[in-house]
Structure formats: C-alpha cells, structure tokens
Amino acid sequence: MAELLQSPCIPSTFGNLHVFGTEILSIETNLVTNASVSVPEAYRFTQPATELQNGTFCNVTVSYTHPGQNDNIFVEAWLPVHNWNNRLQAVGGGGWAAGRFFLSYSAMYGALADGYATITTDAGLGGDLSARPWALASPGNVNLYNLQNLASVSLNDEAVIGKSLIKSFYGKGPKFSYWNGCSQGGRQGLTLAQRYPTAYDGIAAGSPAIYWTEFTPSVQWPQQFMNMAGYYPYGCEIDAITSAAISTCDELDGVLDGVIAEPEACLSTFDPFQLVGKTIDCSQKDGPVQITTTAAAVVNATWRGMTTEQGKRTWYGLNPGADLTGNDPLSFGQAGIVATNCTIKTCIGAPNYFGVEWLQLFLAKDPAFDFSNLTHIQFDDLAHASRQQFGSTIGTGDPDLTGFRDAGGKMVTFHGMQDNIIPTKGTEKYYQEVSAILPDIHDFYRHYEVPGLGHCFGGRSGSPTSLFDQLRGWVENGTAPEQTPVQLKDVNGTVQDRILCPYPQKARFDKICGDTLNTKRWFCADP
C-alpha cells in the first residue's frame, strides 16, 4: 500500500532529532518534485538498472558535530512523498569519499525508484575523491578524528539519524533497514556488521576494501617494483601478457568465454616470462616492441602479491586476467595499478592516487613525500607502519560477527574476479576467518565471486543485479540465496546467462548439455 506524506517537508518536522555524542548544527529541507533520472546497473551493484520518473521526495540535510572534535558532518536523506515501501536503503561511498558524491546520488535515485527512503553521509570530509583536503591536521599529524569518521563513527550516526528522520516524517520507523555499497561502500558495510551489528537488518557489500591497512600499500606495490627496477614497461607489454594469460587459462573451467574463472590454476599453468622477447604491435610506441623481462616481472609481482625484501608475502595479488593498465575499454576508465605514461621513446610510472595518498598523507604524513626512490626496506617499513598505526581504526578485518548473527542480520558480499585494484583473496580470507569462528556462517553470511567482473562493475560480466532483492527475501522471509543469476558477454559478443554460487562453491557447466547460454546447464559444486 502506498504511504502518504504524514508531515510537511519543513525543518520543524525533524526538530526532535537527537544523537548521543553529537550536536545538531542545522536541519535543512527541500521538497523536490518531478525528478526523473535513469540509473545504470553499474552504479547500483546488486540491483538492476532503473528509472525514476517524476519522483517527489523530501530532501533533508542534517549538519552535526561531535563536540570537541572540530568536525562538521553532513547527512542527506531523501524521503519519498508517495509509494514509500516502509524500508530504508543507505548507500555507500567510493574511493576516499564516504558518500554524497555522484555514485552515491545515482544509487539514491535508484533506491527512490524502488520505493525506499535513502540516505548518505560525507563523514565530514566533503565529496572530494582525494584525501588531501582533510587527511592532515598539520604537517606530520594525521587528523585522526576525520579518519575515524570515515572508518566507522559516521556510519552508525547515519543509521540513527536516518531512522529518526523517517519516524518524524512518516510517523513510524522503517520496518527493515538495508545497506548497499561497493569498494569503500563495501568496506563500510563490513564495518557496520562488525561494529554496529543492529544498525541494519541486511547488508550488501561488493568488492569490500577490508584489511584496509594491508590492501592500501599493495595498491602502490607494482609501482614500487618498477621504481626499484628502474624501468617502466609500455602498457602494451602488460596488456599483451594479460591477453596471453586469458588465452592460456580461459578453458581451465571447461568453458571458452574470454574469462579466467580459475586464477589459482592459471598461476600454476601460465608463465609470463615465456613471452619475454616476443615482438608485438604497440600503439604507445607507434610501432613494434619486444616484451621485456621487467614487464614480465612486474606482472608476476602484481599477480603474486606484495612481498618484503626477504621474500615474505604480506598481501595478496590481483588475479590473472585483471586489467592491470586500465587500458581495456571494458574497464570504463577505472585506472590500473600497473599503469605507465609513455612517449615513443620512454615511459614513467603512473601510480594510482589511492595508494599514493595513503603513503604520503597517512604513513609519511607529508603531502610532498617523494615515494619514487624508496628502497625495498623503506617500503616494507611503511607497509608495516600502516598495519601498526591504523589497523584498529580502519583495518576492518574483525571476523567475529557474533553480534550481527545474534541480532538476526543477514549479509551478502560479492567480488569481481577480474577486480583490478582490490584482490579477491582478501575477501576470501575474511569469509574463511569468520567461518572459523562461526561454523554456522552460511545461515547469515554468503559470499559470491564473479568471474569476468572488474572492480564493482566493468569487464565481461555484468553485476549480480538480483542479489539485493535476494538479500531482502532472506531478511524478511528467510529465503536464503542458494545461487544468483548473472550475465556474461563472451568473446563473440554473445550474452550468456550464468549463475553465481555461494563461496566456496563454484558454478560448473554440464558438458553433456552442450549449451552454455542456458542457466539450467549450470550447477553449484563444492570445490
């Protein structure tokens, strides 16, 4: 049944807002009418593309501070005037943005189209994709309050504020509350399950940037490797090795589709050094180039993961098949972590801003820090400092989800196996660690790996767009998602219907049937 507006969209409607530990600075409202927006599936992660048509909603923006911390946080809620479905959907951020940026707003329009009240927070950091405006209180001193707000505190505030605004507006709170996010938004979702287990009934978290203090230095690892080697390969060299790996490893799962679905087997099967000396056409050099030993070495180091000078692996690598350079059109401009900027004569490193800013601002605490000439030991020291100094603040690796389970929460995560920034093995590690503590993990948490999917979106695979509704069914009527559908576009451009299976199961093709296009030919099997 459609919900009608219970109270006017004016600040006084929400005047009773109170959040322990905060001071409300202002409440602004704006009645938005005739909002029409198309939202692609790429910006919704676990929900399909949709279109909001002639939407009317009350935009409520709350500004507040934690007294004594000199912060100013903005939470923005959109409350539909008509056809509210009695539910809240909070949306996550991306990169260094906690929310209130273009991806969050796109997801909020999608949530409105589906009848949800929806909310986002900027954690007091603004909507900038860079951490430079807020990371340092002064040279040499990290603004720990800002980092803490990004890491966790603002997320619980947001949930409390959102539920209060809904109750003031509609005269009752939401029947169910959900979280939906990817990357930073995925990490935020895991933080909520770990630290604030009653904030949301259901959490959908994609490509979560968990084990933050291990993952963030690893983003810079390929660039550090090239810096130490003193050579920066042409992107065409890296791309050629990736293409050869896909050709070699594509059928390891029994299906030829242009996707590596068995990355561990590929690491055992394909040797990037076998391509050294091979001549390829190279657009960056405007002619032929031979694949160098350094190109093979940096690809191998990126796949195998970050290591110390003594050879100890300290974090996982990306899977073979991931777009390491960001040159693949199917990556839609998402930068690779092995990118270089080249002229016809030479190349220089093009590090991902995410890894650079973590090194400069949080570890060196110096925005002008020169990371280009670090020794291996110096890099190791910074990576160790990352875990040592910030693990308890933003690590997001606590596997004890007892509180979330006992509160009746349900969570689904997914991770694209061709993610080109966050290693899938980190999410696998987390699931395994939760399972070791809570053997009944399958009753409240399920994880899905997506062959062919890049970082949150992109690649040959589509997003798992049925997963959010399946989460909702799990929360509201106990129907657990045994599998979830996904579409994949093969090398011939044919769209194939596939299934994803809850980890550690994998989707297998029944070769007797012979038709990979039909989901009925696929089944979930134990490893």
Disulfide bonds with the S-S distance in Angstrom:
Cys9-Cys58 2.01
Cys182-Cys456 2.05
Cys236-Cys282 2.09
Cys249-Cys266 2.11
Cys342-Cys347 2.01
Cys501-Cys524 2.09
